[in-house]
Amino acid sequence: MNIGFTYDLKDDYLKAGLSEEAAAEFDAIDTIEGVEGALRSLGHRVERIGSVKRLVELLVAGKRWDLVFNIAEGVRGIGREAQVPTLLDAYDIPYVFSDPMVLALCLHKGMTKRVVRDGGVPTAKFHVVADECDIAGVQLEYPLFAKPVAEGTGKGIGAFSKISDAKVLRERCLDLLEKHRQPVLVEEYLPGRECTVGIVGTGRDARVVGVMEVVFKPTAERDAYGLHNKKNYKEIMEYVVPEKVLYEACGEVALAAWRVLECRDGGRVDVRCDRHGVPNFIEVNPLAGLHPIDSDLPILARLNGTDYRTLIGMIMDSALRRIERDRR
């Protein structure tokens, strides 16, 4: 099969002047080579496309592929992750991972939580602060947790995210609004254990590929699995497979959220336990990082006995079955 490969290469954006933090969501060349190598080992031909702008050029020039493996994050706007699949839909080219509606929805953490909550999946009470006037409307029980509504890779999250009183809430919201130029999601803080759940498949065919507990070492930033902890995970974090009871409870919540949101093919759902030990949905990543060594989805798959090539194969199998079913 002739596969096009869309992505945003971090080095390109660093050369264009973006900071390390601004470019944190984009992929290192190791990821591109890892995905490409896995796809080739599965018998596919792979053509690197790159960003959405390059995709536009190639489509206008008449280029087509049997399938596109899309991990492009986009650069600006709440709908940035939806740009590539929207174009591919317009040209009737099938692709791996979720559709534009899902990607646009799931990037906005507040909208995602509304859908998940309405679907009966447990999630912490929350309030979206779009501007300074909204801060007074936050009627939640302290401590709280604040983060940008549409960032990934732990951007805008750290020890400072946990909030103890109204004065700190105001300061933190104003700081996030100014720095990230987007609304702030404020949630009641979940004090329990945190896990991330890997999922492959779509709809009824979706299943848990592994659950990984995120354990904070003494030198880690406390209370928040943010950008600093993720970047330095080898020194300050510990990743373990939790006991069966927590594994199954987290998997159940993650699968329910995945299906309610109609995510496809593969990704990751983050959950954290409340004061009663009940896992709550935090957020979903329908375009999960795929660095062979350092990304959470490959790490948790490996911890649960699934190697990288097999993981990519499972994602591809899901996409091919789904596409065949949709075209009958």
C-alpha positions as MATLAB code, in Angstrom:
seq = 'MNIGFTYDLKDDYLKAGLSEEAAAEFDAIDTIEGVEGALRSLGHRVERIGSVKRLVELLVAGKRWDLVFNIAEGVRGIGREAQVPTLLDAYDIPYVFSDPMVLALCLHKGMTKRVVRDGGVPTAKFHVVADECDIAGVQLEYPLFAKPVAEGTGKGIGAFSKISDAKVLRERCLDLLEKHRQPVLVEEYLPGRECTVGIVGTGRDARVVGVMEVVFKPTAERDAYGLHNKKNYKEIMEYVVPEKVLYEACGEVALAAWRVLECRDGGRVDVRCDRHGVPNFIEVNPLAGLHPIDSDLPILARLNGTDYRTLIGMIMDSALRRIERDRR';
ca = [
       0.000    0.000    0.000;
       1.217    3.516   -0.874;
       1.029    5.566    2.326;
       1.486    9.314    2.626;
       2.827   10.527    5.964;
       1.769   13.908    7.379;
       3.483   15.405   10.427;
       4.970   18.592   11.870;
       8.729   18.329   12.305;
       9.951   20.114   15.437;
      13.298   21.134   13.897;
      11.487   23.064   11.139;
       9.624   25.192   13.676;
      12.679   25.754   15.865;
      14.547   27.002   12.796;
      11.600   29.320   12.076;
      12.060   30.922   15.495;
       9.602   29.127   17.772;
      10.751   28.475   21.330;
      11.276   24.970   22.714;
       8.029   25.252   24.674;
       6.044   26.541   21.689;
       7.343   23.653   19.578;
       6.938   21.013   22.284;
       4.003   19.265   20.588;
       5.795   18.808   17.275;
       7.654   15.633   16.397;
      11.364   14.928   16.506;
      12.970   13.259   13.504;
      13.258   10.084   15.608;
       9.459    9.845   15.612;
       9.216   10.290   11.863;
      11.868    7.648   11.269;
      10.280    5.309   13.827;
       6.800    5.440   12.309;
       8.162    5.220    8.772;
      10.352    2.246    9.662;
       7.474    0.409   11.333;
       5.186    0.985    8.349;
       7.849   -0.185    5.896;
       8.486   -3.299    8.000;
       4.764   -4.042    7.704;
       5.109   -4.066    3.921;
       3.951   -0.557    3.027;
       5.541    2.082    0.817;
       5.857    5.409    2.636;
       6.136    8.906    1.197;
       6.927   11.718    3.620;
       4.587   14.671    3.115;
       5.124   16.811    6.199;
       2.925   19.732    7.221;
      -0.512   20.809    6.032;
       0.999   23.452    3.743;
       3.088   20.840    1.950;
       0.022   18.614    1.728;
      -1.855   21.438   -0.016;
       0.939   21.820   -2.570;
       0.989   18.115   -3.359;
      -2.801   17.806   -3.623;
      -2.992   20.767   -6.008;
      -0.233   19.148   -8.080;
      -2.406   16.026   -8.407;
      -0.598   13.772   -5.928;
      -2.656   11.004   -4.283;
      -2.069    8.119   -1.860;
      -3.959    4.962   -0.933;
      -3.936    6.098    2.698;
      -2.406    8.878    4.794;
      -0.877    8.216    8.212;
      -1.617   11.534    9.878;
       0.073   12.801   13.042;
       0.179   16.509   12.050;
      -0.673   18.754   15.015;
      -1.128   22.046   13.172;
       0.094   25.402   14.428;
      -2.740   27.816   15.213;
      -6.310   27.734   16.420;
      -8.594   25.322   18.235;
      -9.146   23.451   14.955;
      -5.449   23.066   14.093;
      -5.387   19.273   14.485;
      -8.388   19.021   12.146;
      -6.728   20.779    9.206;
      -5.104   17.744    7.563;
      -8.080   15.349    7.867;
     -10.425   18.069    6.572;
      -8.346   18.401    3.412;
      -8.113   14.642    3.004;
     -11.894   14.316    3.353;
     -12.335   16.956    0.656;
     -10.136   14.909   -1.690;
     -11.672   11.571   -0.621;
      -8.360   10.195    0.623;
      -8.654    7.861    3.642;
      -6.428    8.403    6.659;
      -5.422    6.924    9.992;
      -6.781    8.316   13.285;
      -9.749   10.514   14.079;
     -11.835   12.755   11.841;
     -11.973   16.595   11.888;
     -14.934   16.790   14.268;
     -13.252   14.598   16.876;
      -9.862   16.300   16.614;
     -11.339   19.808   16.904;
     -13.567   18.783   19.820;
     -10.886   16.929   21.762;
      -8.342   19.724   21.534;
     -10.745   21.923   23.529;
     -10.608   20.291   26.955;
     -13.689   22.102   28.230;
     -15.911   21.030   25.320;
     -14.522   17.499   25.612;
     -15.455   17.328   29.294;
     -18.986   18.529   28.523;
     -19.503   15.688   26.049;
     -17.899   13.127   28.350;
     -19.963   14.315   31.319;
     -23.170   14.133   29.307;
     -22.154   10.620   28.266;
     -22.120    9.549   31.907;
     -18.336    9.269   32.266;
     -17.012   10.537   35.626;
     -15.001   13.752   35.357;
     -14.152   16.498   37.840;
     -16.453   19.518   38.098;
     -15.078   22.388   36.025;
     -15.468   25.914   34.731;
     -14.042   27.506   31.575;
     -12.554   30.983   32.052;
     -12.553   32.773   28.697;
     -11.632   36.213   30.061;
     -11.089   38.106   33.304;
     -14.823   38.554   33.898;
     -15.343   34.786   34.058;
     -13.078   34.311   37.085;
     -15.735   35.528   39.527;
     -18.090   32.859   38.187;
     -15.911   29.958   39.351;
     -17.994   28.259   42.048;
     -15.977   25.131   42.721;
     -14.531   23.468   45.802;
     -10.855   24.190   46.533;
      -8.211   23.049   45.839;
      -8.554   23.660   42.110;
      -6.416   22.929   39.076;
      -5.969   25.316   36.132;
      -4.510   24.747   32.681;
      -4.820   26.080   29.125;
      -7.932   24.730   27.438;
      -6.230   23.675   24.195;
      -2.601   22.703   24.716;
      -0.873   19.332   24.784;
       2.383   17.767   26.005;
       1.808   19.279   29.445;
       2.257   22.869   28.208;
       1.035   25.385   30.757;
       0.892   22.722   33.492;
       3.177   22.410   36.515;
       3.312   22.612   40.290;
       1.801   26.097   39.944;
      -1.382   24.590   38.461;
      -2.786   23.530   41.841;
      -4.692   26.436   43.388;
      -5.541   26.918   47.049;
      -7.647   30.094   47.179;
      -9.433   32.788   45.175;
      -6.447   35.147   45.106;
      -4.184   32.508   43.543;
      -6.974   31.489   41.157;
      -7.203   34.999   39.792;
      -3.437   35.349   39.425;
      -3.081   31.984   37.725;
      -5.976   32.542   35.296;
      -4.734   35.984   34.277;
      -1.241   34.596   33.739;
      -2.469   31.702   31.586;
      -4.820   33.925   29.578;
      -1.962   36.303   28.824;
       0.678   33.693   28.069;
      -1.320   31.187   26.038;
      -3.940   33.453   24.429;
      -6.772   30.988   25.006;
      -9.351   30.148   27.701;
      -8.381   28.428   30.940;
      -9.918   25.201   32.181;
     -10.430   25.266   35.962;
     -11.295   21.952   37.620;
     -11.756   20.635   41.110;
      -8.443   18.989   41.975;
      -8.337   15.192   41.930;
      -6.008   14.037   44.758;
      -5.657   10.362   43.837;
      -3.428    8.212   41.643;
      -2.959    9.108   37.977;
      -2.867    6.714   35.038;
      -2.801    6.959   31.283;
      -4.612    4.375   29.177;
      -3.636    3.308   25.674;
      -6.457    2.367   23.320;
      -6.501    0.859   19.839;
      -9.558    0.425   17.659;
     -12.808    2.222   16.936;
     -16.265    1.998   18.502;
     -17.176   -1.471   19.705;
     -13.847   -2.764   18.380;
     -11.834   -0.439   20.619;
      -9.854   -2.083   23.392;
      -7.282   -1.225   26.020;
      -3.708   -1.949   24.930;
      -2.286   -1.056   28.327;
      -2.577    1.049   31.474;
       0.360    2.896   32.995;
       0.432    4.606   36.368;
       2.350    7.879   36.572;
       4.331    7.900   39.832;
       6.054   11.093   41.036;
       9.534   10.672   42.492;
      10.608   13.067   45.299;
      12.441   15.322   42.818;
       9.454   15.703   40.486;
       7.113   18.690   40.403;
       4.266   17.687   42.696;
       0.574   17.364   41.886;
       0.833   17.838   38.104;
       2.096   15.698   35.227;
       3.233   18.752   33.281;
       5.818   19.673   30.684;
       8.803   19.634   33.088;
       7.974   16.170   34.419;
       7.344   14.789   30.947;
      10.583   16.153   29.515;
      12.610   14.764   32.421;
      10.660   11.574   33.039;
      13.696    9.279   33.108;
      15.089   11.046   36.174;
      12.028   12.197   38.106;
       9.095    9.968   37.150;
       8.368    6.272   37.451;
       5.989    4.409   35.143;
       4.420    1.184   36.361;
       1.545   -1.131   35.487;
      -1.028   -0.763   38.301;
      -2.711   -3.632   40.116;
      -5.637   -5.393   38.429;
      -8.434   -3.514   40.205;
      -7.119   -0.055   39.267;
      -6.079   -1.265   35.792;
      -9.593   -2.451   35.001;
     -11.307    0.577   36.538;
      -9.125    3.007   34.554;
      -9.601    0.981   31.383;
     -13.385    1.050   31.779;
     -13.496    4.844   32.172;
     -11.066    5.384   29.283;
     -12.960    3.104   26.897;
     -16.263    4.745   27.774;
     -14.833    8.197   27.035;
     -13.166    6.982   23.820;
     -16.462    5.618   22.515;
     -18.573    8.612   23.599;
     -16.153   10.941   21.791;
     -16.032    8.640   18.724;
     -12.237    8.557   18.609;
     -10.662    6.216   16.063;
      -7.804    3.750   15.572;
      -5.502    4.584   18.468;
      -4.674    7.090   21.161;
      -4.476    7.734   24.869;
      -6.861    8.711   27.653;
      -5.624   10.248   30.911;
      -7.481    9.503   34.150;
      -6.959   10.433   37.798;
      -8.664    9.139   40.915;
     -10.817   11.267   43.163;
     -10.755   11.217   46.970;
     -12.764    7.993   46.938;
     -10.377    6.200   44.577;
     -12.751    6.416   41.595;
     -10.960    7.090   38.261;
     -12.123   10.294   36.561;
     -11.577   11.320   32.964;
      -8.995   14.102   32.607;
      -8.430   14.394   28.870;
      -7.990   12.398   25.689;
      -5.231   12.507   23.081;
      -6.569   11.171   19.771;
      -3.216   12.084   18.151;
      -0.973   10.604   20.817;
       2.793   10.987   20.570;
       4.516    8.119   18.762;
       8.190    8.574   19.593;
       9.416    4.946   19.815;
      11.161    5.472   23.167;
       9.875    8.608   24.906;
       6.142    8.921   24.130;
       3.619    7.696   26.694;
       1.623    5.473   24.316;
       4.620    3.394   23.148;
       5.961    3.321   26.717;
       2.736    1.978   28.206;
       2.320   -0.481   25.337;
       5.858   -1.761   25.955;
       5.232   -2.092   29.694;
       2.184   -4.199   28.866;
       3.980   -6.472   26.391;
       3.327   -4.772   23.031;
       6.371   -3.634   21.048;
       6.428   -0.554   18.832;
       6.056   -2.319   15.482;
       3.115   -4.311   16.794;
       1.483   -1.140   18.138;
       1.739    0.607   14.758;
       0.407   -2.559   13.116;
      -2.604   -2.613   15.438;
      -3.367    1.020   14.618;
      -3.083    0.317   10.889;
      -5.285   -2.766   11.157;
      -7.976   -0.701   12.870;
      -7.835    1.997   10.175;
      -7.980   -0.492    7.297;
     -10.926   -2.403    8.800;
     -12.782    0.833    9.484;
     -12.196    2.192    5.991;
     -13.278   -1.050    4.356;
     -16.441   -1.126    6.467;
     -17.294    2.513    5.711;
     -16.922    2.014    1.950;
     -19.208   -1.005    1.642;
];
